[in-house]
Structure formats: structure tokens, C-alpha cells
Amino acid sequence: MLEKLFQLRQHETNLRQEVVAGVTTFLTMAYIIFVNPAMLADAGMDQGAVFVATCLAAAIGCFIMGFVANYPIALAPGMGLNAFFTYTVVLEMGHSWESALGAVFLSGICFMILSLVKIREWIVNSIPVSLRVGIAAGIGLFLAILALKNAGIIVSSPATLVTMGDITAWPPLMAALGFFLIIALVDRDIKGAVLLAIFAVTVISLIAGEVSYSGIVSAPPSLAPTLLKMDVAGALELSMISVVFAFLFVDLFDTSGTLVGVAQRGNLLDKNGRLPRLRKALLADSVATVAGSMMGTSTTTSYVESTAGVAAGGRTGLTAVVVGVLFLFCLFLSPLAGMVPAYATAPALFFVAILMMAGLANVDWHDLTEAAPVGVVCLLMPLTFSIATGIGFGFIAYAVIKALSGRFNELNAGVVTIAALFIIKFAVL
């Protein structure tokens, strides 16, 4: 049956190799079951329900990717987009979390349509590589500020906007320890480094009496507080258009980049350098996003951590299925998730931020018409505390700078259209 479903022999793999790869991928991304519920709880959502929604959305995405697309790529609610959901859409813009879920739902439907009608390739190819890199790095910087804030390392200041907090307090010290552990473990190529660091900080805090023990295993919490609570009508308001666009836009590039990157690592591309069954892989992402929003979590996306499983020998969708099964097992670990303090997950955010900024090395810094828009995106995302705002000003800067420099041939309809839409949005809404 497994041979028929996944063509193991054709991909030169076997059951044991795929299971090991699945476990490896899961260990590298399991931190999301602790980080995501805590982050969305700040938006006013029930943490237990979000925990269940996170595990189920991840499992659904992995199963579709495995059984339908047959790729060793795992999915779960994405980092960056969950921060945008909570700290920008809900806390800054003032929308309800129900409307934010509605925006995630609509973005998933749009992604599904784009995947089916093959418009995705035109959109992806029309956006300059420098802006794609800038958006990823900007989200990384956005996550970095959140991590430092959650750890208590930086605090607000009326004089300087932000300043250093009391770094001798327990949360900053433990967050720093967690971050150092992650880097050291990753450098030693130890699988599950992020998860191990989160556990280490939590256990130390438990021994020190900073965290109360509430158990490890129990029946899954109720999904009722968030199930089908998305407000689609609220997401259709004019002020939410840019939010839906931001969810769609970031997920589109994040997923496309991850799919290609993981496929290259596993030699899964065809002779023309393209990914076979791409439409099915994109559908896995979009369907999981729609299902996740209906259950109560932010955008579900493909995880670049899947490269760890590919490196361990994963070549087929069986790897993704194994990851999905492990996420279902995690449904019974809600007490453990509830014990993990914010300063224990902050190092994971900071580590992901560093990874996302790595692409800046590929920017042509000698060409200021390319470098300046990247700088605009990277700086405005964290400083305005809005991913959508950073994206908008980045496109506007790119279009205006290229036009004023007389380099009209480097502009295309996609960039000009998106820049114009954001100008209207900032001027009117």
C-alpha cells in the first residue's frame, strides 16, 4: 500500500528512511505548538483552542501534501504571519480576532484560486527578487523586536521609544540562555535544537519556582471557542483589504520559496528546474490555510525546516504524513504547552528572525535603486509594527526610485499596480 501511495522504490527510499526523516522534520518545527497559541492568545483568543487548531491545521496540511502532492514538505501555522495577525491586525489596527480569521480565510480562498488558474507564476515572476528578499528580512526584524519585547530585554520609553529593560531579571536571563543554547545546538547539528532549548528554559524555570507545574498529558482542550468564529463580512471592509493582501502576498512568496528550496535540496526538481505537481503542493497550503482559519489559527504555510527531513533522507509524501501524525499526538500535550512561558519561546522567535535575514547577502548593495527599497521594507516593518505597511512602502519606493532614475525598463505592470494600490490605500484608508 505504501509503495502504491508514495512510490518509495522509484524515489530510492524506504519506510524506515521516511519515518526517520519525518521525525527529524517534526523535531525542528514542533516549537510552533508552543509559540503559536501563546502569540494568538495576546489577540484575545482562547489559548487551548488555538493549540488544538494549530495541531489540526498542521496535520491537515501535512496529510494533503503527503497523500496528494507526494512531497516530503511539512506545513504548520507560519511564523511572522501569526505575529502580523496579533500585533498588527488586532492590537494596532483594532480589528477583532474574528475579523482577522476572516481575512486569513479569504486569503486562503484567493490562494486556492490563484493556484488553480495559474496566475501565481505571473505574480511571483513580476515581483523583483530584491523586494522578495527585503520582505522576508523585514519580517525577520519584526519577529526580532517581538522576541526582545517578550523577553523583557527591550521595553517602551517615552523619551527614546524603546530602551533596555532590566536584563538582570529572570525572563531576560532565561531568554538569553535559551538563545545561546539554540545556536550552540544548531551548530552541533543536533536535531530539535529549538525544541530542546524551549524545554530546557521551561524546566529550569519550573525548578526555580518561576513556573507552576500543571501536568503533561491530558485530553485535548475544546475547540469551541474558536471553531467557525471567523468573521468573513468584517474582513470584507475597505480597511481590511490590505490585510487580506498582506496575508496572501507573504504566504505566496513564503510557500513558493520554501517549495523550490526544499525541492532543490532533495533533488526533486525536473530537468527544467521546475517542481512537478506544483499545483497540488500549493493546494495543500491553501486548503490548510482555509481549514486552519475555520478552526481558529493564522495562516498555515510550508516550513523551510522540511530541509532537515530531506537531508535525513526524506523523498516522498510519507515523510509529511509522519509529521502530520506526530502533530495529532501533540493534541494530548496541552498542559505542557500551557506551562511554557513567553520568555522560553522568545529565543525561538529571535533564531527564526536571524534565519530570515540571511537573504540580505544576496542583495546588490552597489545598486542603490535595488538596495534602497530593501532598506525601506526592512526598517519600516518593525518600526511601524506592521508587515503590510512595510510591504506597501517597499513597493512604492521601488516604483518611484526606478522611475525617477529613468530605469523604466526595470518596472513591470505588477510592481506599478501594487505600488499604485498602496498609494491609494495610504491616502484614503
Backbone torsions as a table, in degrees:
resi	resn	phi	psi	omega
1	MET	NA	-43.7	179.7
2	LEU	-64.1	-38.2	178.9
3	GLU	-63.9	-40.1	-179.5
4	LYS	-68.1	-38.4	-177.2
5	LEU	-75.8	-40.4	-168.9
6	PHE	-119.3	-3.4	-179.8
7	GLN	50.6	56.7	-175.9
8	LEU	-60.5	-45.2	-178.0
9	ARG	-65.1	-40.6	179.5
10	GLN	-60.3	-33.4	-179.5
11	HIS	-94.1	8.6	176.4
12	GLU	56.0	51.9	178.8
13	THR	-142.5	179.8	179.2
14	ASN	-148.2	175.8	-175.4
15	LEU	-58.9	-47.8	-177.5
16	ARG	-61.3	-44.5	-178.3
17	GLN	-62.4	-39.9	-179.6
18	GLU	-70.0	-38.9	178.7
19	VAL	-65.5	-45.4	177.5
20	VAL	-59.2	-42.7	179.2
21	ALA	-63.6	-40.8	179.5
22	GLY	-64.4	-43.7	178.1
23	VAL	-63.3	-39.9	179.6
24	THR	-62.0	-48.1	178.6
25	THR	-60.8	-43.7	-178.5
26	PHE	-60.3	-43.9	-178.3
27	LEU	-62.7	-31.5	-178.0
28	THR	-78.5	-18.5	-175.3
29	MET	-121.9	-0.5	-176.0
30	ALA	-65.9	-14.7	178.5
31	TYR	-58.6	-21.5	-177.0
32	ILE	-64.0	-27.4	-179.5
33	ILE	-70.7	-16.7	174.8
34	PHE	-97.7	-40.3	-175.0
35	VAL	-73.6	-46.3	-173.6
36	ASN	-63.2	-48.9	178.9
37	PRO	-60.8	-39.4	179.5
38	ALA	-64.7	-39.5	-178.2
39	MET	-70.1	-44.8	-179.3
40	LEU	-73.3	-21.4	174.7
41	ALA	-64.2	-30.2	177.0
42	ASP	-65.0	-19.2	178.0
43	ALA	-86.8	-1.4	179.3
44	GLY	99.3	6.0	-178.8
45	MET	-85.0	154.0	178.9
46	ASP	-69.2	121.3	-172.5
47	GLN	-65.7	-38.4	179.3
48	GLY	-65.0	-42.2	179.3
49	ALA	-65.6	-39.6	178.8
50	VAL	-66.0	-36.1	177.0
51	PHE	-58.6	-47.2	179.4
52	VAL	-64.8	-44.7	-179.9
53	ALA	-61.3	-38.2	178.8
54	THR	-62.0	-48.0	-179.5
55	CYS	-65.0	-42.5	-177.7
56	LEU	-69.9	-42.3	178.8
57	ALA	-62.3	-41.5	178.6
58	ALA	-63.6	-44.0	-179.2
59	ALA	-63.7	-44.2	179.8
60	ILE	-60.6	-47.5	179.5
61	GLY	-60.2	-43.9	-179.3
62	CYS	-65.9	-40.4	-179.4
63	PHE	-65.8	-42.1	178.9
64	ILE	-66.2	-43.4	178.5
65	MET	-61.2	-38.9	-177.6
66	GLY	-76.0	-52.6	-174.3
67	PHE	-77.9	-34.5	-175.5
68	VAL	-94.1	-50.7	-177.0
69	ALA	-89.7	-21.5	179.3
70	ASN	57.6	49.0	175.0
71	TYR	-121.8	146.6	-179.5
72	PRO	-82.5	47.9	-175.3
73	ILE	-117.1	124.7	-177.3
74	ALA	-96.2	153.9	-179.8
75	LEU	-127.9	155.3	175.4
76	ALA	-168.7	167.1	174.8
77	PRO	-53.2	131.3	-170.4
78	GLY	-83.1	143.6	173.0
79	MET	-71.8	143.5	-177.7
80	GLY	97.4	-54.2	178.4
81	LEU	-70.5	-32.8	175.5
82	ASN	-69.4	-34.7	176.5
83	ALA	-68.1	-42.3	176.6
84	PHE	-60.0	-43.1	179.1
85	PHE	-55.0	-51.5	-173.9
86	THR	-80.1	-55.2	-167.3
87	TYR	-84.7	-21.5	178.1
88	THR	-101.8	-59.8	-173.7
89	VAL	-66.0	-44.7	-175.7
90	VAL	-89.3	-57.1	-172.1
91	LEU	-77.4	-35.3	-179.3
92	GLU	-90.7	-49.5	-176.6
93	MET	-80.0	-17.3	174.6
94	GLY	84.8	11.9	177.6
95	HIS	-79.1	155.7	176.6
96	SER	-74.1	156.6	178.5
97	TRP	-67.1	-25.2	175.6
98	GLU	-64.9	-41.5	177.4
99	SER	-67.2	-37.0	178.0
100	ALA	-63.1	-40.5	175.7
101	LEU	-64.1	-36.1	176.4
102	GLY	-61.6	-39.5	178.6
103	ALA	-66.0	-39.5	176.8
104	VAL	-63.2	-42.3	178.6
105	PHE	-59.6	-48.2	-179.2
106	LEU	-64.9	-39.1	179.2
107	SER	-64.6	-36.0	177.4
108	GLY	-66.4	-40.4	177.5
109	ILE	-64.0	-44.3	178.5
110	CYS	-61.3	-42.2	178.9
111	PHE	-61.2	-40.5	180.0
112	MET	-62.8	-44.3	179.8
113	ILE	-64.2	-45.2	179.5
114	LEU	-60.3	-37.1	-180.0
115	SER	-68.2	-36.8	-176.5
116	LEU	-75.4	-35.8	-175.9
117	VAL	-97.3	7.5	174.0
118	LYS	63.6	28.3	175.7
119	ILE	-82.8	-20.3	-176.0
120	ARG	-53.6	-44.0	-177.5
121	GLU	-60.7	-40.5	-179.6
122	TRP	-64.7	-41.9	-178.9
123	ILE	-65.6	-48.9	-178.0
124	VAL	-61.3	-44.6	-176.4
125	ASN	-72.4	-20.7	-178.5
126	SER	-83.3	-13.4	-178.5
127	ILE	-93.7	126.2	-179.5
128	PRO	-57.0	143.6	-179.9
129	VAL	-59.0	-38.2	-178.2
130	SER	-61.2	-39.3	178.9
131	LEU	-69.6	-36.4	177.2
132	ARG	-61.6	-44.6	178.6
133	VAL	-63.4	-42.8	-179.7
134	GLY	-62.5	-38.9	179.6
135	ILE	-65.0	-45.0	178.9
136	ALA	-62.5	-44.7	-179.8
137	ALA	-66.9	-38.8	178.6
138	GLY	-61.8	-42.4	176.5
139	ILE	-62.7	-36.9	176.9
140	GLY	-60.7	-45.0	178.3
141	LEU	-65.5	-35.4	175.9
142	PHE	-60.6	-45.9	178.1
143	LEU	-64.7	-35.2	-179.2
144	ALA	-62.8	-43.0	178.9
145	ILE	-64.5	-40.9	177.5
146	LEU	-61.1	-42.7	-179.7
147	ALA	-62.2	-46.9	-179.5
148	LEU	-64.9	-35.4	178.1
149	LYS	-69.1	-46.3	179.9
150	ASN	-63.7	-29.0	-179.9
151	ALA	-82.8	-12.2	-177.3
152	GLY	79.4	12.6	-179.7
153	ILE	-77.6	-33.8	171.9
154	ILE	-121.1	144.9	178.9
155	VAL	-134.9	164.5	-179.6
156	SER	-70.4	152.5	178.9
157	SER	-144.6	128.0	178.9
158	PRO	-66.2	-22.8	-177.2
159	ALA	-89.0	-40.3	-174.2
160	THR	-123.3	15.8	-177.3
161	LEU	70.2	-57.3	175.0
162	VAL	-132.6	154.5	176.8
163	THR	-153.3	174.0	-178.3
164	MET	-75.4	136.4	177.0
165	GLY	-83.7	-166.0	178.9
166	ASP	-81.7	93.1	-174.5
167	ILE	-74.7	-1.9	175.3
168	THR	-92.0	-4.3	178.5
169	ALA	-74.3	164.6	-175.9
170	TRP	-61.1	-50.0	-177.2
171	PRO	-57.6	-48.7	178.5
172	PRO	-61.9	-38.9	-179.8
173	LEU	-64.7	-43.6	-180.0
174	MET	-69.6	-36.9	177.9
175	ALA	-63.6	-42.5	178.1
176	ALA	-63.1	-42.9	178.4
177	LEU	-61.1	-44.1	179.9
178	GLY	-61.0	-42.2	179.8
179	PHE	-65.0	-44.7	179.1
180	PHE	-61.8	-38.7	178.9
181	LEU	-63.8	-43.6	-179.6
182	ILE	-58.6	-49.6	-177.9
183	ILE	-61.9	-43.8	-178.9
184	ALA	-64.8	-42.7	-178.7
185	LEU	-68.9	-40.1	177.5
186	VAL	-63.8	-41.6	179.3
187	ASP	-63.0	-30.3	177.3
188	ARG	-86.1	4.2	178.1
189	ASP	59.6	40.8	177.1
190	ILE	-91.7	122.8	-177.4
191	LYS	-67.4	143.4	179.4
192	GLY	74.5	27.8	-176.3
193	ALA	-57.4	-45.1	-178.5
194	VAL	-64.0	-44.6	-179.8
195	LEU	-62.9	-42.8	179.9
196	LEU	-62.4	-40.2	179.7
197	ALA	-66.3	-40.7	177.3
198	ILE	-61.7	-45.1	178.4
199	PHE	-62.7	-42.2	-178.1
200	ALA	-61.2	-47.0	-179.7
201	VAL	-64.9	-39.9	-179.9
202	THR	-65.5	-43.6	179.8
203	VAL	-64.2	-44.2	178.2
204	ILE	-60.3	-42.5	179.6
205	SER	-66.6	-33.0	177.9
206	LEU	-66.6	-45.0	179.2
207	ILE	-64.7	-36.8	-178.7
208	ALA	-79.3	-4.7	179.4
209	GLY	81.5	12.4	179.5
210	GLU	-84.5	-16.4	179.4
211	VAL	-130.6	139.9	179.3
212	SER	-92.5	134.7	179.6
213	TYR	-73.6	130.9	-179.0
214	SER	-130.1	15.3	178.5
215	GLY	100.0	174.6	-178.5
216	ILE	-121.8	-46.4	-175.6
217	VAL	-115.9	139.0	175.0
218	SER	-162.4	174.8	175.0
219	ALA	-66.7	148.9	-179.6
220	PRO	-59.0	143.2	175.7
221	PRO	-63.4	165.1	179.4
222	SER	-71.8	140.2	177.3
223	LEU	-89.4	-7.7	-173.0
224	ALA	-55.3	-38.8	-177.4
225	PRO	-61.1	-21.0	-178.5
226	THR	-123.0	-12.5	-175.3
227	LEU	-63.9	122.8	178.2
228	LEU	56.5	31.0	179.7
229	LYS	-94.6	3.1	-178.7
230	MET	-66.3	139.1	-179.1
231	ASP	-103.3	91.7	-177.0
232	VAL	-69.3	-38.4	179.5
233	ALA	-61.5	-42.0	178.4
234	GLY	-64.6	-31.3	179.7
235	ALA	-75.1	-12.2	-179.8
236	LEU	-90.6	0.7	177.0
237	GLU	-66.4	153.5	-177.6
238	LEU	-57.1	-39.6	-177.3
239	SER	-68.1	-12.3	-178.4
240	MET	-99.9	-3.8	-177.9
241	ILE	-59.2	-46.1	-179.3
242	SER	-66.8	-28.2	178.9
243	VAL	-68.9	-47.9	177.4
244	VAL	-59.6	-42.5	179.6
245	PHE	-62.5	-42.9	-179.2
246	ALA	-63.9	-45.1	176.7
247	PHE	-57.3	-47.0	-178.4
248	LEU	-65.5	-46.5	-174.3
249	PHE	-63.1	-49.6	-178.4
250	VAL	-65.6	-42.7	-179.8
251	ASP	-64.6	-37.8	-179.5
252	LEU	-59.6	-49.4	-178.0
253	PHE	-75.8	-35.7	179.4
254	ASP	-62.8	-47.1	-179.1
255	THR	-66.6	-46.0	-179.3
256	SER	-59.7	-47.1	-179.8
257	GLY	-63.7	-40.6	-179.5
258	THR	-66.6	-45.1	-179.1
259	LEU	-59.0	-47.7	-179.0
260	VAL	-66.7	-43.5	-178.8
261	GLY	-62.3	-45.9	179.5
262	VAL	-67.6	-40.1	-179.9
263	ALA	-63.6	-39.2	177.2
264	GLN	-62.9	-41.8	-179.3
265	ARG	-63.3	-34.2	-177.6
266	GLY	-99.0	10.4	-178.6
267	ASN	53.9	44.4	-177.3
268	LEU	-100.0	-1.1	179.2
269	LEU	-80.2	154.6	178.4
270	ASP	-81.1	-175.5	-175.4
271	LYS	-66.1	-18.6	178.0
272	ASN	-94.1	6.3	179.3
273	GLY	78.4	17.0	-179.5
274	ARG	-106.5	160.2	-178.1
275	LEU	-96.7	112.0	176.4
276	PRO	-61.8	152.0	178.0
277	ARG	59.3	29.7	-178.8
278	LEU	-59.8	-40.9	-177.9
279	ARG	-60.3	-40.7	179.4
280	LYS	-66.1	-38.3	178.5
281	ALA	-64.9	-41.8	178.4
282	LEU	-67.2	-35.5	177.6
283	LEU	-65.1	-35.4	177.1
284	ALA	-59.3	-43.1	-180.0
285	ASP	-65.4	-48.7	-175.7
286	SER	-68.9	-41.4	178.9
287	VAL	-64.4	-40.5	178.6
288	ALA	-64.4	-36.3	178.1
289	THR	-65.6	-45.0	178.5
290	VAL	-62.4	-47.0	180.0
291	ALA	-63.3	-42.1	179.8
292	GLY	-62.2	-41.7	179.7
293	SER	-65.2	-33.8	179.1
294	MET	-70.8	-30.2	179.4
295	MET	-87.7	-28.9	176.4
296	GLY	123.7	46.0	174.7
297	THR	-145.7	164.0	-178.4
298	SER	-74.9	-177.9	-172.2
299	THR	-52.0	131.0	175.8
300	THR	-95.3	134.9	-175.2
301	THR	-144.6	166.6	177.9
302	SER	-71.7	141.6	-175.0
303	TYR	-102.7	128.8	178.7
304	VAL	-66.8	-18.3	176.0
305	GLU	-62.8	-12.3	176.8
306	SER	-60.2	-21.5	177.8
307	THR	-61.3	-28.1	178.3
308	ALA	-64.8	-41.7	178.1
309	GLY	-68.8	-38.6	177.2
310	VAL	-62.9	-41.1	178.1
311	ALA	-64.1	-26.8	179.1
312	ALA	-86.3	2.0	175.3
313	GLY	113.9	0.3	179.7
314	GLY	-67.1	128.4	-178.0
315	ARG	-132.3	-11.9	-176.2
316	THR	-131.0	177.6	179.8
317	GLY	-66.6	-13.6	177.8
318	LEU	-60.8	-33.4	176.3
319	THR	-59.9	-46.7	179.7
320	ALA	-64.9	-37.5	179.2
321	VAL	-63.5	-41.4	177.4
322	VAL	-59.6	-43.2	178.0
323	VAL	-61.1	-43.0	178.8
324	GLY	-60.7	-42.1	178.4
325	VAL	-62.6	-42.3	179.5
326	LEU	-64.5	-35.7	175.6
327	PHE	-64.9	-35.4	177.3
328	LEU	-66.6	-38.4	176.1
329	PHE	-60.6	-33.1	-177.4
330	CYS	-67.4	-15.4	178.1
331	LEU	-56.2	-25.0	-176.5
332	PHE	-93.8	10.1	-178.3
333	LEU	-110.6	24.8	-176.2
334	SER	-61.6	-36.4	176.9
335	PRO	-60.8	-38.5	178.3
336	LEU	-63.5	-43.3	179.1
337	ALA	-62.9	-36.2	-179.2
338	GLY	-69.9	-22.4	-179.5
339	MET	-81.4	-20.7	-173.9
340	VAL	-71.8	117.4	-179.2
341	PRO	-76.6	162.1	-178.0
342	ALA	-60.4	-35.4	-177.9
343	TYR	-73.2	-12.4	175.7
344	ALA	-82.7	-29.0	178.5
345	THR	-91.0	-16.6	178.9
346	ALA	-56.8	-41.6	178.1
347	PRO	-60.1	-33.7	177.9
348	ALA	-64.7	-41.8	177.4
349	LEU	-61.1	-44.4	-177.4
350	PHE	-66.8	-37.5	178.4
351	PHE	-65.6	-45.2	177.6
352	VAL	-61.4	-37.9	178.5
353	ALA	-59.0	-43.1	179.5
354	ILE	-62.9	-43.0	178.9
355	LEU	-61.5	-39.1	-177.1
356	MET	-72.7	-22.7	179.7
357	MET	-85.5	-8.2	-175.9
358	ALA	-61.3	-29.7	-177.6
359	GLY	-65.2	-16.3	179.9
360	LEU	-60.5	-20.7	178.9
361	ALA	-65.8	-19.5	-177.6
362	ASN	-91.6	-0.1	179.7
363	VAL	-79.8	139.1	176.8
364	ASP	-82.1	91.5	-175.1
365	TRP	-72.4	-12.5	177.3
366	HIS	-80.7	-18.3	176.5
367	ASP	-100.7	99.8	-174.4
368	LEU	-65.2	-25.2	178.5
369	THR	-70.2	-19.4	174.5
370	GLU	-94.5	-40.9	-174.7
371	ALA	-72.9	-39.6	-176.3
372	ALA	-60.5	-47.6	177.3
373	PRO	-60.7	-34.2	176.6
374	VAL	-62.5	-43.9	177.4
375	GLY	-61.6	-39.1	178.9
376	VAL	-61.5	-48.1	-180.0
377	VAL	-61.1	-49.9	-175.3
378	CYS	-62.1	-37.6	-176.5
379	LEU	-83.6	-38.1	-175.4
380	LEU	-76.7	-28.3	177.6
381	MET	-58.5	-55.8	-179.5
382	PRO	-72.6	-35.9	-174.3
383	LEU	-76.3	-26.4	173.1
384	THR	-95.2	-4.5	-179.4
385	PHE	57.5	38.9	-177.6
386	SER	-149.6	118.6	176.7
387	ILE	-65.8	-41.4	-178.6
388	ALA	-62.3	-42.1	179.6
389	THR	-64.2	-43.1	178.8
390	GLY	-61.4	-43.2	178.1
391	ILE	-62.1	-45.9	-177.8
392	GLY	-59.9	-51.0	-179.4
393	PHE	-66.7	-29.7	177.2
394	GLY	-64.2	-45.2	178.2
395	PHE	-66.2	-41.9	178.9
396	ILE	-61.9	-46.1	-179.5
397	ALA	-61.2	-42.7	-178.9
398	TYR	-62.2	-47.9	-177.2
399	ALA	-65.5	-45.3	-177.2
400	VAL	-68.4	-44.0	-178.6
401	ILE	-63.9	-45.2	178.7
402	LYS	-62.4	-40.5	-179.0
403	ALA	-66.3	-47.0	-178.8
404	LEU	-67.0	-25.6	178.8
405	SER	-84.4	-1.2	179.6
406	GLY	75.2	17.0	-177.5
407	ARG	-103.2	56.2	-177.0
408	PHE	-63.3	-28.4	-178.2
409	ASN	-66.7	-15.0	179.3
410	GLU	-93.1	0.4	176.1
411	LEU	-98.9	152.6	175.4
412	ASN	-135.6	171.8	-175.3
413	ALA	-60.0	-36.5	-178.8
414	GLY	-62.8	-48.8	-178.9
415	VAL	-64.0	-46.0	-178.5
416	VAL	-63.1	-41.9	-179.6
417	THR	-64.3	-46.5	-179.5
418	ILE	-64.6	-41.7	178.4
419	ALA	-61.4	-43.4	-179.7
420	ALA	-63.3	-41.6	179.5
421	LEU	-63.3	-39.3	179.2
422	PHE	-70.7	-34.4	176.0
423	ILE	-61.8	-44.0	177.6
424	ILE	-63.2	-41.6	-178.7
425	LYS	-62.5	-46.4	-178.2
426	PHE	-69.9	-29.5	-177.6
427	ALA	-81.3	-33.0	-171.5
428	VAL	-105.4	-43.6	-172.4
429	LEU	-90.2	NA	NA
